[in-house]
Amino acid sequence: MGTCAGTWPENIWGPRQQGAGAELQIEETAIPGVLILTPARHSDGRGFFCETWNARRLGEAGITLDFVQDNQSLSHVPDTVRGLHYQAPPHAQAKLVRCGRGALFDVAVDARRGSPAWGQWVGVDLTPEDGRQLLIPAGCLHGFATRAPDTEILYKCSDFYAPDCDGTVRWDSCGIDWGLGGAPVLSEKDAAAPPWAEFDSPFTWPFTREGTPCA
Ligand SMILES: Cc1cn([C@H]2C[C@H](O)[C@@H](COP(=O)(O)OP(=O)(O)O[C@H]3O[C@@H](C)C(=O)[C@@H](O)[C@H]3O)O2)c(=O)[nH]c1=O
């Protein structure tokens, strides 16, 4: 990891307007287009207020996505692992992920053939306290491990659920250091998923934010 950090991927997100960023901190990661977003919090005696997603603000930062579905899942036990999942074109999904309760270790794997970060992963701790979000462009696998009981994940998706396009890569086949305390709790589907070495990725680099290969 690390070879691509610091290079704003204008083939994925548009140019950033000057002044963007006061209300929204944006950090790049080792995978082009995978971003850590931290919206500002307005604190007072009651607590805080936060715009967790603002289309105009992201647009000023060059990030235009038409989110069409919001998802929530709850995992009771720490070390629950969900992933690594993707939807293939024409229903590829970008995702904006945050933690509503508990603590998450959220992971993206670059599955865009020809990407400078092909096969690399990034993992980010997300909690309700830190308010961080992980933005994962289409073309990356997504998964997470829970670090606390009753952990809730909340995420926006840029395309609808399309079970026919749904795919899974085995969680332990990409060299990810999940930091687990023991054997993970997995769904039957995830436990039976094929490994990365057998994964015939439908994604190529560059890959547009809409989730379609560039012409
Ligand atoms: C993903 C999804 C599932 N479902 C249904 C199918 C099934 O009956 C039940 C549970 O589905 P799953 O086992 O696939 O749920 P889960 O393992 O939580 O799947 C999710 O994992 C994370 C890592 C992602 O990135 C998501 O895109 C999604 O793939 O919910 C929907 O109705 N809509 C959806 O969008």
The ligand as a Gaussian input file, in Angstrom:
#p B3LYP/6-31G(d) Opt

LIG

0 1
 C      -27.237000      -6.331000       0.190000
 C      -28.754000      -6.544000       0.293000
 C      -29.261000      -7.692000       0.858000
 N      -30.606000      -7.877000       0.936000
 C      -31.118000      -9.096000       1.564000
 C      -30.602000     -10.380000       0.951000
 C      -30.552000     -11.318000       2.138000
 O      -31.843000     -11.906000       2.339000
 C      -30.278000     -10.418000       3.321000
 C      -28.831000     -10.444000       3.786000
 O      -28.011000     -10.193000       2.657000
 P      -26.431000     -10.387000       2.744000
 O      -26.103000     -11.655000       3.448000
 O      -25.872000     -10.220000       1.360000
 O      -26.038000      -9.146000       3.660000
 P      -24.559000      -8.612000       3.985000
 O      -23.640000      -9.766000       4.146000
 O      -24.667000      -7.652000       5.086000
 O      -24.204000      -7.894000       2.608000
 C      -23.650000      -6.607000       2.567000
 O      -22.284000      -6.690000       2.952000
 C      -21.548000      -5.470000       2.864000
 C      -20.100000      -5.787000       3.181000
 C      -21.744000      -4.751000       1.599000
 O      -20.851000      -4.101000       1.070000
 C      -23.133000      -4.723000       1.047000
 O      -23.162000      -4.253000      -0.285000
 C      -23.801000      -6.070000       1.134000
 O      -23.192000      -6.956000       0.208000
 O      -30.665000      -9.113000       2.930000
 C      -31.475000      -6.930000       0.449000
 O      -32.709000      -7.095000       0.525000
 N      -30.982000      -5.773000      -0.089000
 C      -29.646000      -5.550000      -0.197000
 O      -29.225000      -4.460000      -0.697000

